[in-house]
Amino acid sequence: MKAITPQFRTPLPADDSQPEYPRSELAVDVAIVGGGIVGLTLAAALAPSGMTIAVIETQTAAAAAAWQRAYAFSLTSADIFKGLKLWPQIGPHICHFDKVQLSDGNYGQVVRFLPEDLGTEAVYYGAEHRVLMAALQGAIALAPNIDYLCSAQLGEIHDRGSWVTAEVTTPEGTMQLRSLLMVAADGKGSSLRQQADIGSFGWRYRQSCVTMVVEPEYSHQNTAYERFWPSGPFAILPLADGRCQVVWTAPHAEAEAILALPEEEFMAQLKQRYGSHMGQLKRLTPPALFPVQLMQCDRYVQPRLALVGDAAHSCHPVGGQGLNMGIRDAAALAEVLTTAYQKKQDLGSVSVLRRYERWRRLENWVILSFTDILTRTFSNQVLPMVVLRRGGLWLLSHIPPLKRLALRLMTGRLGRVPRLAQQGRQI
């Protein structure tokens, strides 16, 4: 088993009496910059191909896995993890959403999405960051063709024509990395994207999200809630062991004021939004705040470089689409690269990488547009818009094909589905 620490290994002498010493060079087929969920999903999906892979993560493995965050995990993301054979490690520790309720403030019309709408075991899942990371890190540790370099700093990328090079520095030393392809999985502030001078389109919303995990007095009944208020959506995501993740969206100044409230006042305001249906609330994690934005890169690829996840795009958290888009990016890129590798094609060539870009960029545009329309429509108090959106809720409730179409879009089952997800669906 490979340890989840920087691996600078060389073959030992025949008598294996000499200690190992740091390598001065590491040559791989694919170097993935960013060891979060999306980067590790890509590495795990590439592992069976036989390619040599390096994952470069700035944090320790433990720190990368310790982020206090939970996600709405889609059916297609679950299918991908099943295809990776990681569901036995994940399934027992996540929460099935038996119902998702969508509503407009205090308006009485509620749209309920149920598993029978798609003939599945759940509508969505509630998955914690640490659970997903533990499964992925375990898979990476077992793959002999993956080097997982933690606490690592990547230097400037140099294009050598047939490959790219960069210095990688870790606590154990510095070495020269050479790769046919660099993949940027390093988040919204991607340094690789900035080095490549890839532009983007988008805007910051006038909102921030306050998130935390709470423990309600009564059972959450495996029901997720997304309620739209004029100030922004308020979501309750059920988690395992009776806990819930709260995503409370509000204008920047209001969100910062909420975060600064004394504990008692904070919980009183939270209870007003949360409602009394689950009884008293106990806060389990400190509230965290992050601004929200829409961003789509001008391109996802260029010679020897591909962008995935938040390095390529970001969206409003409404509908829980962000991470799921990134996971589908990883599965799609892995499929494209595996096919090219089997055909002995150049993994870093634009002709190969554009297959990935054509697949994912348009589909991501659809999701980005969907989340933006939802946010703007439900935050608008202009009377014609109010009538329009409430009419839309009525249509979703009373026209099953329309509800199924919306649910397929939200769960990632509309459009081209990665082969990994198709395999996972059969398990």
N, C-alpha and C positions, 0 to 999 in steps of 0.2 A: 504493500500500500504506500502511495506517495504521501508524505506529510504535507500539511497545508502551511508551509513556510517557504522562504526563498530556497530554491534548489540549485546550488552551484555544484554539480557533480561531474567527475571525470572517471573513466574506468580505472579501477584499482590495479596495481601490478599483480602479477601471477601469484605472489605469496601473500597478497592483500595485507601486508604488514605496514604499508605506508598510509598515513591519514589522507582523507580527501582534501582538496584545496579548491578555491574558487575558480570557476571557468572564466576565461577572458573573452569568450565569444559564445553566442547562442544563435544558431540558425534555425528558423522555423518556417513553416508554410504560412501560418496566420498568427499575427500578434493582436490580441484584444486588449485595448487600453480601457480599463474600468472593470472591476470585479464585483459589481453589484448583481442584481437579479438578471438583468438583460444580458450583461456580458458573460455571466456564468451559464446562462441558458444556451447562448450561442456556443460556448466551449463544449458543453455537455452534448449538444446536438451534433457537433463536428467530430467528437471523439471516435465514434464507430467507423468513420471514413478512413482512418489510418493516417490522416494528416498530422503533422507536428504543430503544436499550438502552444503559445505562451499567453498567459493572462497577467497583466500588470496592474496592480492595485496599490494605491497610495497608503491605505490603512493596513493595520494588522487584520488577519482573518477574523479574529474575535470582534474587533471594532466594526468591521464591515457588516457583520451579522447581527450586531447588537442594537441597531436602530429601532426605536420604539415607534413602529408604524404598522398599520394594517391596511389591507386593500380589498376592494371589491374585485374578486377573481372570477373571470368569465368562464363560460363553458369551454370555449376554444382554448383558453390558457390551460384549463384543467386537462383537456384532451392532449395538449402538447406535453404536459408533464407525465401523463399516462404513457404517451409514446416514448418518453425518455426513461420509462420504467421507474419513476420516482413517486408514483402515487401511494405505494405502501408506506413510505416515510411521511407523506404529506396528508393523505386522506384522513387518518385518525385524529389529526390536530387542527382541522379546519371546520368551519360551520357551514352547513348547507342552508341556503336561503329557500325556505319552503314557500315564501311569499315575498313579493316586492310591491310596496304601495307607493304610488305617485300621486301627489295632490298639490293644489294651488292654495297656499295659505289656509284660511279657515273655510274655504269654499267646500261644500259638501260632496261634490263629485270626486270619487277616488278611483284611480285605475289600479287594478290588482293583477299582477303578473304571477302565474302559477306554473309549476313544472309541467302540468298536463297541456299547457299551451304549446309546448314544443315536444312533448313526449319524453322528457328527460327526468333525471332523479332530483334535480334542483334547478332553480332559476339562475342563481349565481352562487358564489361561495364567499365567505369571509376568511381571508388568509393573512396571517401575520408575517411580517418581514423575516423574523428570526426562524420561523418554520420553513419557509421557502429557501432561505440561505443555507440552513443546516443540511437540507436534502441535496442542494446543488453542490455545496462544498464537499459533502461526502462522495458524490459522484466524481468530482474532479480529482479527489484524492486517490481514487481507484484507477484512474486512467493513466497508463504508462506513457502516453504520448502528449501529456499536458504538463507544462511547467507553470505553476501558480506562484508568481513572484509578489509577495506582500511587502508592505512598508517600502515600496519601490518608487523611485522618481525617474521619469522618462525625460531625457534631454531632447534637443531639437532634432526633428526628423530630416534626414538627407535622402534625396531621391538619387539612386544610382542606376536608373534606367530599368534594369531587370529585377531590381529589388529596392527596398528602402532600409536605411540603417539609423540607429539611434543609440546613445549611451543609456544604460539602465543602472541606476545606483540604488543599492539596498544596504542594510546594516552589515552585510557580509562582504561588500565590495562593489566594484564597478565593472561592467562588461559591455561589450559591443553586441547589440541585438541586430540581426539581419532577418528580414522577412519579405515574402512575396506580396503580402497584403497587411496593411494596418487597418484595424476596425476601431472606430471611435465609439465607445460605450461609456463615455466619461461624463454624461449628464448635460444639464442645460448650459453650463459654462464651459463646455468642451474646449480644452486647449488644442486638441488636434484640429477641430473645426476652425478655430481662430488661426492656427498656423497655416492651414490650407486656404485661408481667406475666402471661405464659403459664406455667402450672404444669406439672409433670411428675411421673411416677411411675417408681420404679425403686430401685436400690440399687447400692452399690459392692461388688464381690467382694473377698474377702480375698486378692487376688492382684495381682501386677504382671507385666508382660511385659518381658523383656530381648530386644532385637532387635539384629541385626548382619548384615553380609554377609561370607561366608567363601568361600574358594577351596579346594575339596577336591583332593587329589592325583589321584584317579581321576574319571572321568566320572560325572555324576549320572544319566545315562541318561534324562533328561527325566522323572524320577519324583519325585513329591511324597509326603511322608510326614507323617502326623498320628498321633502316638502319645500315648495318654492315660496319664499317671502319676498316682498319688494326689495329688501336689502340684500338678498342672495339666498341660495338654497341651504337647507339644513338637512343633513343626512345622518341616519343611525344605521350602522352596519353591525349585525350580530356576529359575535365571535364565539369560539369554543369556551367552555366552562362558565357560561352565563354572562360573559362580559360583552360590552358593545364599544365600537369605535364611533366617535362623534366627529363629523366634519361640519363646522359652523362657519358659513361664509357671510362676510359683512364688509361694508366699505372700510378702507384702510384705517381711517382715524377711529372708527367705531370698534374695529377688531383690536387695535392697539389698546384702546380704553378698556375693552372687555378683559384683555390679558392682564392689565394692571390692577384689576379689581381685587380687593381682599377676598380670601377664600369663601367666606359666607355669602358675600354679595355676588361673586362669580357663580356659585352654585345656584343661587336664587334665580339669576337671569337664565342660566342653563335650563333649569327646571321649567321656566315659562315656555321656552322653545321646545323642550323635550316632551312635555306633557306629563300627565299623572298616571298613564296606563301601566307603567312599570314600577310604580311606587317611588320610594326614596332612592337617590342616586349617591354612590360613593365614587369619588374620583381616584383612579388608580395610577395615573401618570400625569406629570405636569403638563399643562397645556403648551402647545407649540404653535407658532405662527409662521405662515409662509405666503408670499404674494402669489397671485395666479396670472398667467399670461397665455396667449395663443401665439405659437411660433411654428413656421414651416420653412425649412431650408430651401434655398433656390435649387439645390441638387443634393442628392444623397451620396453621390460617388464622384470620384475622379481617379486617374491612374494611381493604383496602389493604395487607395483609401476608400472606405465605406463607412457611413454613419448609421447608427441604430439607436432606437429608443429616444430618450430626451436630448441626445446630441443632435438628432435630426428633426425633432418636432416636440411640441408640448401643447397641452390644452387645458381648459378649465376642468376642475375635478368633477363637475356635474356628470352623473352617469358612470363614474368610475372607469374611464376609458384609458387613461394615460399609461399605466403599467402594462395593461393588456395589449395595447398597440405595440409597445416595445417587445413584448414576448413574441408576438406574431412577426415582427421584424426579424428577430433572431432566428426563428424557425424558417422563415422564408430565405434569409441569406444563407443559412446552413444548407438548405436544399439546393440552392443555386450553386454554391461552392462545391458541394459533394458531387453533383452531376458533372461540373467542369473538371474536377479532379479525376473522376473516373474516365473522362474522355481525354485526359492529359492536356487540358487547356490551361493557359496562364491565369492563375487565380486573381492576379492583380490587374488584368487587362480591362479596359473600359467596356469592351464588347461583352465580357462576362458579367461585370458588375452592373451594367445597365439592365440586365434581366431582372435583377433584384429591385433596382430603382423603379422600373416600369410597373412591377408588381405592387410595391408597397406605397409609393408616393401618392398615387391617385386614391387608393383605398384610405390612406391616412387623411387626405384632403376631405373625403366624405365624412369621416368621424369628426375632424376638426370643425367642419361646417355645422354638423349636427349639434355638437356641444355649444358652439357659439350661438346658434339660433335658439336653442333651449334657454341659455342664460339670458339673452337679450329679450326674448319673448316673455319669459316669466318674471323678469325684473321690471317690466314696463307697466305703468299704471294708466296709460292712455286708454280710454274706454273702448275704442274699436279693437285694440290689441287684447284687452281683457276678455272681451266677448269671443274673439278668435281663438284664444288659447283654451278657454273653457269649453268652447265647441269642439276643439281638438280632443280634449279629455273625454268628452261624451262619445266621440267617434271611436276612440281607442277602447272604451268600455263596451261598446255595443256592436262593433264590427270585428269579429274574430280574425279574419285574414289580415286586417290592418294591424291588429295587436301582434299577431305572429311576425309580421314583417318588421315592426319596430323592435321586437324582442330578438329576432335574428340579427338585426343590425347591432344592437347593444351587446350581444353575447359573442360577436365575432363570427357568426355562421352565415353571414351574407358576403358574397364575394369569393375570391379564390382562397381555399382553405389549405394550409401547408400539409404536406404528406404526413408529417409527424402527428398532426392532429387527427388526420383520417385514420392512422394506425391506432392512436390512442382511443378513438371512439369505438373501435372494435374489441377493445380489451374489457 
